[in-house]
Amino acid sequence: MYGKLFASCFTGSMSGSGADMFAVWAYVLANSDMNGTVELNPKLIAVMIGMPEDNVKAVLEKLQQPDPNSRSREQDGKRLIRHGEFLYEIVNYLFYRAIQNKKAQTEYMRKYMKEKRDRERIVLLKCANVNNVSTTVNNVSTQVEEEVEVDREVEGEEEVKEEGKGDCKGGKPFSESIIGSKEKRAALRKQAGI
């Protein structure tokens, strides 16, 4: 298990309570379940954190007492409520767990949205680059086709082509000679992710 220790713990009414208080409190938070219930055996805690058992008992007693200076009015400022010989409930556990979950969720969403915007930018850049190349090729192709038509009309040639000859080398249309066949263009678009 683990638990988060909020900085406000050190600036509130526990401030100045000594190292024993904060050592036991950290143990309490780290060993609680998801509902704020924790088993606290003073003898075991004393061995685990290296302090006399009487000191652990004194701290647990203090944590169960009302604290008029506590920020929380819940249970008169008590931090622990005893339910059995070693079974305790952390009074504000669910409140602080909700805070840490909301912060974690906010941080997750911030990172998720940043990554999503970055992915969208990359796709837009790829599309823009492919569209610019495609537009340039189409414009050049259209311009050359118009010039070829004009040349043929001026010379009075008919639209008859000799076999094996076309607008460009090898009898291929101009658009195919620059960028390749439709299949090649489709492959380029697929590679660019559009």
Rosetta constraint file for C-alpha pairs under 8 A:
AtomPair CA 1 CA 30 HARMONIC 5.91 0.50
AtomPair CA 1 CA 31 HARMONIC 5.71 0.50
AtomPair CA 1 CA 32 HARMONIC 7.31 0.50
AtomPair CA 1 CA 33 HARMONIC 7.57 0.50
AtomPair CA 2 CA 29 HARMONIC 7.15 0.50
AtomPair CA 2 CA 30 HARMONIC 4.20 0.50
AtomPair CA 2 CA 31 HARMONIC 6.41 0.50
AtomPair CA 2 CA 32 HARMONIC 7.85 0.50
AtomPair CA 3 CA 26 HARMONIC 7.84 0.50
AtomPair CA 3 CA 29 HARMONIC 4.98 0.50
AtomPair CA 3 CA 30 HARMONIC 4.25 0.50
AtomPair CA 3 CA 31 HARMONIC 7.31 0.50
AtomPair CA 3 CA 32 HARMONIC 7.58 0.50
AtomPair CA 4 CA 29 HARMONIC 7.10 0.50
AtomPair CA 4 CA 30 HARMONIC 7.48 0.50
AtomPair CA 5 CA 9 HARMONIC 7.22 0.50
AtomPair CA 5 CA 26 HARMONIC 7.03 0.50
AtomPair CA 5 CA 29 HARMONIC 7.42 0.50
AtomPair CA 7 CA 11 HARMONIC 7.13 0.50
AtomPair CA 8 CA 12 HARMONIC 6.01 0.50
AtomPair CA 9 CA 13 HARMONIC 7.98 0.50
AtomPair CA 9 CA 14 HARMONIC 6.70 0.50
AtomPair CA 9 CA 15 HARMONIC 7.45 0.50
AtomPair CA 10 CA 14 HARMONIC 6.52 0.50
AtomPair CA 10 CA 15 HARMONIC 5.21 0.50
AtomPair CA 11 CA 15 HARMONIC 5.52 0.50
AtomPair CA 12 CA 70 HARMONIC 6.90 0.50
AtomPair CA 12 CA 71 HARMONIC 7.08 0.50
AtomPair CA 13 CA 67 HARMONIC 7.85 0.50
AtomPair CA 13 CA 69 HARMONIC 5.69 0.50
AtomPair CA 13 CA 70 HARMONIC 5.42 0.50
AtomPair CA 13 CA 71 HARMONIC 7.57 0.50
AtomPair CA 17 CA 21 HARMONIC 5.98 0.50
AtomPair CA 17 CA 22 HARMONIC 7.68 0.50
AtomPair CA 18 CA 22 HARMONIC 6.82 0.50
AtomPair CA 19 CA 23 HARMONIC 5.99 0.50
AtomPair CA 20 CA 24 HARMONIC 6.15 0.50
AtomPair CA 20 CA 51 HARMONIC 7.76 0.50
AtomPair CA 20 CA 55 HARMONIC 7.17 0.50
AtomPair CA 20 CA 56 HARMONIC 7.41 0.50
AtomPair CA 20 CA 59 HARMONIC 7.16 0.50
AtomPair CA 21 CA 25 HARMONIC 6.03 0.50
AtomPair CA 21 CA 59 HARMONIC 5.76 0.50
AtomPair CA 22 CA 26 HARMONIC 5.96 0.50
AtomPair CA 23 CA 27 HARMONIC 6.33 0.50
AtomPair CA 23 CA 49 HARMONIC 7.32 0.50
AtomPair CA 24 CA 28 HARMONIC 6.15 0.50
AtomPair CA 24 CA 45 HARMONIC 7.73 0.50
AtomPair CA 24 CA 49 HARMONIC 7.95 0.50
AtomPair CA 24 CA 56 HARMONIC 6.92 0.50
AtomPair CA 24 CA 59 HARMONIC 7.18 0.50
AtomPair CA 24 CA 60 HARMONIC 7.90 0.50
AtomPair CA 25 CA 29 HARMONIC 6.29 0.50
AtomPair CA 26 CA 30 HARMONIC 6.08 0.50
AtomPair CA 27 CA 31 HARMONIC 6.11 0.50
AtomPair CA 27 CA 45 HARMONIC 7.88 0.50
AtomPair CA 28 CA 32 HARMONIC 6.20 0.50
AtomPair CA 28 CA 38 HARMONIC 6.84 0.50
AtomPair CA 28 CA 40 HARMONIC 7.46 0.50
AtomPair CA 31 CA 38 HARMONIC 6.27 0.50
AtomPair CA 31 CA 39 HARMONIC 7.78 0.50
AtomPair CA 32 CA 36 HARMONIC 5.43 0.50
AtomPair CA 32 CA 37 HARMONIC 5.37 0.50
AtomPair CA 32 CA 38 HARMONIC 4.36 0.50
AtomPair CA 32 CA 39 HARMONIC 7.48 0.50
AtomPair CA 33 CA 37 HARMONIC 5.49 0.50
AtomPair CA 33 CA 38 HARMONIC 6.31 0.50
AtomPair CA 35 CA 93 HARMONIC 7.24 0.50
AtomPair CA 35 CA 94 HARMONIC 6.62 0.50
AtomPair CA 36 CA 89 HARMONIC 5.70 0.50
AtomPair CA 36 CA 90 HARMONIC 5.15 0.50
AtomPair CA 36 CA 91 HARMONIC 7.61 0.50
AtomPair CA 36 CA 93 HARMONIC 5.18 0.50
AtomPair CA 36 CA 94 HARMONIC 6.70 0.50
AtomPair CA 37 CA 87 HARMONIC 7.15 0.50
AtomPair CA 37 CA 88 HARMONIC 5.75 0.50
AtomPair CA 37 CA 89 HARMONIC 4.52 0.50
AtomPair CA 37 CA 90 HARMONIC 6.30 0.50
AtomPair CA 38 CA 87 HARMONIC 5.93 0.50
AtomPair CA 38 CA 88 HARMONIC 5.34 0.50
AtomPair CA 38 CA 89 HARMONIC 6.27 0.50
AtomPair CA 38 CA 90 HARMONIC 7.59 0.50
AtomPair CA 39 CA 86 HARMONIC 5.23 0.50
AtomPair CA 39 CA 87 HARMONIC 4.63 0.50
AtomPair CA 39 CA 88 HARMONIC 6.17 0.50
AtomPair CA 40 CA 44 HARMONIC 7.90 0.50
AtomPair CA 40 CA 45 HARMONIC 7.14 0.50
AtomPair CA 40 CA 86 HARMONIC 5.00 0.50
AtomPair CA 40 CA 87 HARMONIC 6.35 0.50
AtomPair CA 40 CA 88 HARMONIC 7.04 0.50
AtomPair CA 41 CA 45 HARMONIC 6.14 0.50
AtomPair CA 41 CA 86 HARMONIC 5.53 0.50
AtomPair CA 42 CA 46 HARMONIC 5.99 0.50
AtomPair CA 42 CA 53 HARMONIC 5.92 0.50
AtomPair CA 42 CA 56 HARMONIC 5.76 0.50
AtomPair CA 42 CA 57 HARMONIC 5.96 0.50
AtomPair CA 43 CA 47 HARMONIC 6.53 0.50
AtomPair CA 43 CA 53 HARMONIC 5.60 0.50
AtomPair CA 44 CA 48 HARMONIC 6.12 0.50
AtomPair CA 45 CA 49 HARMONIC 6.05 0.50
AtomPair CA 45 CA 50 HARMONIC 7.92 0.50
AtomPair CA 45 CA 53 HARMONIC 7.69 0.50
AtomPair CA 45 CA 56 HARMONIC 7.17 0.50
AtomPair CA 46 CA 50 HARMONIC 5.46 0.50
AtomPair CA 46 CA 51 HARMONIC 4.96 0.50
AtomPair CA 46 CA 52 HARMONIC 5.66 0.50
AtomPair CA 46 CA 53 HARMONIC 4.99 0.50
AtomPair CA 46 CA 56 HARMONIC 6.31 0.50
AtomPair CA 47 CA 51 HARMONIC 6.91 0.50
AtomPair CA 51 CA 55 HARMONIC 6.83 0.50
AtomPair CA 51 CA 56 HARMONIC 7.20 0.50
AtomPair CA 52 CA 56 HARMONIC 6.70 0.50
AtomPair CA 53 CA 57 HARMONIC 6.27 0.50
AtomPair CA 54 CA 58 HARMONIC 6.16 0.50
AtomPair CA 55 CA 59 HARMONIC 6.24 0.50
AtomPair CA 56 CA 60 HARMONIC 6.21 0.50
AtomPair CA 57 CA 61 HARMONIC 6.16 0.50
AtomPair CA 58 CA 62 HARMONIC 6.24 0.50
AtomPair CA 59 CA 63 HARMONIC 6.18 0.50
AtomPair CA 60 CA 64 HARMONIC 6.47 0.50
AtomPair CA 60 CA 80 HARMONIC 7.93 0.50
AtomPair CA 61 CA 65 HARMONIC 6.62 0.50
AtomPair CA 63 CA 78 HARMONIC 6.24 0.50
AtomPair CA 63 CA 79 HARMONIC 5.25 0.50
AtomPair CA 63 CA 80 HARMONIC 5.62 0.50
AtomPair CA 64 CA 78 HARMONIC 5.37 0.50
AtomPair CA 64 CA 79 HARMONIC 5.99 0.50
AtomPair CA 64 CA 80 HARMONIC 4.87 0.50
AtomPair CA 64 CA 81 HARMONIC 5.91 0.50
AtomPair CA 64 CA 82 HARMONIC 7.56 0.50
AtomPair CA 65 CA 77 HARMONIC 7.81 0.50
AtomPair CA 65 CA 78 HARMONIC 5.45 0.50
AtomPair CA 65 CA 79 HARMONIC 7.76 0.50
AtomPair CA 66 CA 75 HARMONIC 7.34 0.50
AtomPair CA 66 CA 76 HARMONIC 5.14 0.50
AtomPair CA 66 CA 77 HARMONIC 5.09 0.50
AtomPair CA 66 CA 78 HARMONIC 4.65 0.50
AtomPair CA 67 CA 76 HARMONIC 6.32 0.50
AtomPair CA 67 CA 77 HARMONIC 4.55 0.50
AtomPair CA 67 CA 78 HARMONIC 5.99 0.50
AtomPair CA 68 CA 76 HARMONIC 6.80 0.50
AtomPair CA 68 CA 77 HARMONIC 6.31 0.50
AtomPair CA 69 CA 77 HARMONIC 7.52 0.50
AtomPair CA 70 CA 77 HARMONIC 5.15 0.50
AtomPair CA 71 CA 77 HARMONIC 7.35 0.50
AtomPair CA 72 CA 76 HARMONIC 7.51 0.50
AtomPair CA 72 CA 77 HARMONIC 5.49 0.50
AtomPair CA 73 CA 77 HARMONIC 5.27 0.50
AtomPair CA 74 CA 78 HARMONIC 7.35 0.50
AtomPair CA 74 CA 91 HARMONIC 7.30 0.50
AtomPair CA 74 CA 92 HARMONIC 7.53 0.50
AtomPair CA 75 CA 91 HARMONIC 7.33 0.50
AtomPair CA 78 CA 91 HARMONIC 6.95 0.50
AtomPair CA 79 CA 90 HARMONIC 5.91 0.50
AtomPair CA 79 CA 91 HARMONIC 5.28 0.50
AtomPair CA 79 CA 92 HARMONIC 7.17 0.50
AtomPair CA 80 CA 88 HARMONIC 6.31 0.50
AtomPair CA 80 CA 89 HARMONIC 5.58 0.50
AtomPair CA 80 CA 90 HARMONIC 4.83 0.50
AtomPair CA 80 CA 91 HARMONIC 5.65 0.50
AtomPair CA 81 CA 88 HARMONIC 5.51 0.50
AtomPair CA 81 CA 89 HARMONIC 5.17 0.50
AtomPair CA 81 CA 90 HARMONIC 6.69 0.50
AtomPair CA 81 CA 91 HARMONIC 6.85 0.50
AtomPair CA 82 CA 86 HARMONIC 7.64 0.50
AtomPair CA 82 CA 87 HARMONIC 6.11 0.50
AtomPair CA 82 CA 88 HARMONIC 4.44 0.50
AtomPair CA 82 CA 89 HARMONIC 6.45 0.50
AtomPair CA 83 CA 87 HARMONIC 5.38 0.50
AtomPair CA 83 CA 88 HARMONIC 5.49 0.50
AtomPair CA 83 CA 89 HARMONIC 7.21 0.50
AtomPair CA 84 CA 88 HARMONIC 7.02 0.50
AtomPair CA 92 CA 96 HARMONIC 6.37 0.50
AtomPair CA 93 CA 97 HARMONIC 6.01 0.50
AtomPair CA 94 CA 98 HARMONIC 6.08 0.50
AtomPair CA 95 CA 99 HARMONIC 6.57 0.50
AtomPair CA 96 CA 100 HARMONIC 6.34 0.50
AtomPair CA 97 CA 101 HARMONIC 6.11 0.50
AtomPair CA 98 CA 102 HARMONIC 6.07 0.50
AtomPair CA 99 CA 103 HARMONIC 6.22 0.50
AtomPair CA 100 CA 104 HARMONIC 6.02 0.50
AtomPair CA 101 CA 105 HARMONIC 5.98 0.50
AtomPair CA 102 CA 106 HARMONIC 6.04 0.50
AtomPair CA 103 CA 107 HARMONIC 6.12 0.50
AtomPair CA 104 CA 108 HARMONIC 6.07 0.50
AtomPair CA 105 CA 109 HARMONIC 6.14 0.50
AtomPair CA 106 CA 110 HARMONIC 6.16 0.50
AtomPair CA 107 CA 111 HARMONIC 6.31 0.50
AtomPair CA 108 CA 112 HARMONIC 6.03 0.50
AtomPair CA 109 CA 113 HARMONIC 5.98 0.50
AtomPair CA 110 CA 114 HARMONIC 6.26 0.50
AtomPair CA 111 CA 115 HARMONIC 6.21 0.50
AtomPair CA 112 CA 116 HARMONIC 6.12 0.50
AtomPair CA 113 CA 117 HARMONIC 6.08 0.50
AtomPair CA 114 CA 118 HARMONIC 6.17 0.50
AtomPair CA 115 CA 119 HARMONIC 6.18 0.50
AtomPair CA 116 CA 120 HARMONIC 6.22 0.50
AtomPair CA 117 CA 121 HARMONIC 6.13 0.50
AtomPair CA 118 CA 122 HARMONIC 6.37 0.50
AtomPair CA 119 CA 123 HARMONIC 6.40 0.50
AtomPair CA 120 CA 124 HARMONIC 6.14 0.50
AtomPair CA 121 CA 125 HARMONIC 6.11 0.50
AtomPair CA 122 CA 126 HARMONIC 6.18 0.50
AtomPair CA 123 CA 127 HARMONIC 6.12 0.50
AtomPair CA 123 CA 193 HARMONIC 7.14 0.50
AtomPair CA 123 CA 194 HARMONIC 7.88 0.50
AtomPair CA 124 CA 128 HARMONIC 5.99 0.50
AtomPair CA 125 CA 129 HARMONIC 6.13 0.50
AtomPair CA 126 CA 130 HARMONIC 6.21 0.50
AtomPair CA 126 CA 192 HARMONIC 5.95 0.50
AtomPair CA 126 CA 193 HARMONIC 7.26 0.50
AtomPair CA 126 CA 194 HARMONIC 7.79 0.50
AtomPair CA 127 CA 131 HARMONIC 5.86 0.50
AtomPair CA 127 CA 192 HARMONIC 7.39 0.50
AtomPair CA 127 CA 193 HARMONIC 7.84 0.50
AtomPair CA 127 CA 194 HARMONIC 6.43 0.50
AtomPair CA 128 CA 132 HARMONIC 5.99 0.50
AtomPair CA 129 CA 133 HARMONIC 6.33 0.50
AtomPair CA 130 CA 134 HARMONIC 6.00 0.50
AtomPair CA 130 CA 189 HARMONIC 7.09 0.50
AtomPair CA 130 CA 192 HARMONIC 7.34 0.50
AtomPair CA 131 CA 135 HARMONIC 5.87 0.50
AtomPair CA 132 CA 136 HARMONIC 6.07 0.50
AtomPair CA 133 CA 137 HARMONIC 6.14 0.50
AtomPair CA 134 CA 138 HARMONIC 6.02 0.50
AtomPair CA 135 CA 139 HARMONIC 5.96 0.50
AtomPair CA 136 CA 140 HARMONIC 6.15 0.50
AtomPair CA 137 CA 141 HARMONIC 5.93 0.50
AtomPair CA 137 CA 175 HARMONIC 6.84 0.50
AtomPair CA 137 CA 178 HARMONIC 7.53 0.50
AtomPair CA 137 CA 179 HARMONIC 7.66 0.50
AtomPair CA 138 CA 142 HARMONIC 6.02 0.50
AtomPair CA 138 CA 175 HARMONIC 7.18 0.50
AtomPair CA 139 CA 143 HARMONIC 6.07 0.50
AtomPair CA 140 CA 144 HARMONIC 6.09 0.50
AtomPair CA 141 CA 145 HARMONIC 6.09 0.50
AtomPair CA 141 CA 174 HARMONIC 6.01 0.50
AtomPair CA 141 CA 175 HARMONIC 5.53 0.50
AtomPair CA 142 CA 146 HARMONIC 6.15 0.50
AtomPair CA 143 CA 147 HARMONIC 6.28 0.50
AtomPair CA 144 CA 148 HARMONIC 6.11 0.50
AtomPair CA 144 CA 174 HARMONIC 7.71 0.50
AtomPair CA 145 CA 149 HARMONIC 6.26 0.50
AtomPair CA 145 CA 174 HARMONIC 7.88 0.50
AtomPair CA 146 CA 150 HARMONIC 6.18 0.50
AtomPair CA 147 CA 151 HARMONIC 6.05 0.50
AtomPair CA 148 CA 152 HARMONIC 6.19 0.50
AtomPair CA 148 CA 167 HARMONIC 7.89 0.50
AtomPair CA 149 CA 153 HARMONIC 6.19 0.50
AtomPair CA 150 CA 154 HARMONIC 6.09 0.50
AtomPair CA 151 CA 155 HARMONIC 6.15 0.50
AtomPair CA 152 CA 156 HARMONIC 5.86 0.50
AtomPair CA 152 CA 157 HARMONIC 5.04 0.50
AtomPair CA 152 CA 158 HARMONIC 6.98 0.50
AtomPair CA 152 CA 159 HARMONIC 7.72 0.50
AtomPair CA 153 CA 157 HARMONIC 6.26 0.50
AtomPair CA 153 CA 158 HARMONIC 7.81 0.50
AtomPair CA 161 CA 165 HARMONIC 6.53 0.50
AtomPair CA 161 CA 166 HARMONIC 7.01 0.50
AtomPair CA 164 CA 170 HARMONIC 6.54 0.50
AtomPair CA 164 CA 171 HARMONIC 5.33 0.50
AtomPair CA 165 CA 169 HARMONIC 7.55 0.50
AtomPair CA 165 CA 170 HARMONIC 6.22 0.50
AtomPair CA 165 CA 171 HARMONIC 3.98 0.50
AtomPair CA 165 CA 172 HARMONIC 7.65 0.50
AtomPair CA 166 CA 170 HARMONIC 6.92 0.50
AtomPair CA 166 CA 171 HARMONIC 3.51 0.50
AtomPair CA 166 CA 172 HARMONIC 5.47 0.50
AtomPair CA 166 CA 173 HARMONIC 6.19 0.50
AtomPair CA 167 CA 171 HARMONIC 6.17 0.50
AtomPair CA 167 CA 172 HARMONIC 6.34 0.50
AtomPair CA 167 CA 173 HARMONIC 5.31 0.50
AtomPair CA 167 CA 174 HARMONIC 5.84 0.50
AtomPair CA 168 CA 172 HARMONIC 5.67 0.50
AtomPair CA 168 CA 173 HARMONIC 6.22 0.50
AtomPair CA 168 CA 174 HARMONIC 5.75 0.50
AtomPair CA 168 CA 177 HARMONIC 6.92 0.50
AtomPair CA 169 CA 177 HARMONIC 7.43 0.50
AtomPair CA 172 CA 176 HARMONIC 6.25 0.50
AtomPair CA 172 CA 177 HARMONIC 6.12 0.50
AtomPair CA 173 CA 177 HARMONIC 6.43 0.50
AtomPair CA 174 CA 178 HARMONIC 6.47 0.50
AtomPair CA 175 CA 179 HARMONIC 6.29 0.50
AtomPair CA 175 CA 180 HARMONIC 7.10 0.50
AtomPair CA 176 CA 180 HARMONIC 4.20 0.50
AtomPair CA 176 CA 181 HARMONIC 5.09 0.50
AtomPair CA 176 CA 182 HARMONIC 7.64 0.50
AtomPair CA 179 CA 184 HARMONIC 7.51 0.50
AtomPair CA 179 CA 185 HARMONIC 6.84 0.50
AtomPair CA 180 CA 184 HARMONIC 5.66 0.50
AtomPair CA 180 CA 185 HARMONIC 6.66 0.50
AtomPair CA 181 CA 185 HARMONIC 6.37 0.50
AtomPair CA 182 CA 186 HARMONIC 6.09 0.50
AtomPair CA 183 CA 187 HARMONIC 6.16 0.50
AtomPair CA 184 CA 188 HARMONIC 6.20 0.50
AtomPair CA 185 CA 189 HARMONIC 6.23 0.50
AtomPair CA 186 CA 190 HARMONIC 6.12 0.50
AtomPair CA 187 CA 191 HARMONIC 6.08 0.50
AtomPair CA 188 CA 192 HARMONIC 6.21 0.50
AtomPair CA 189 CA 193 HARMONIC 6.28 0.50
AtomPair CA 189 CA 194 HARMONIC 5.43 0.50
AtomPair CA 190 CA 194 HARMONIC 5.68 0.50
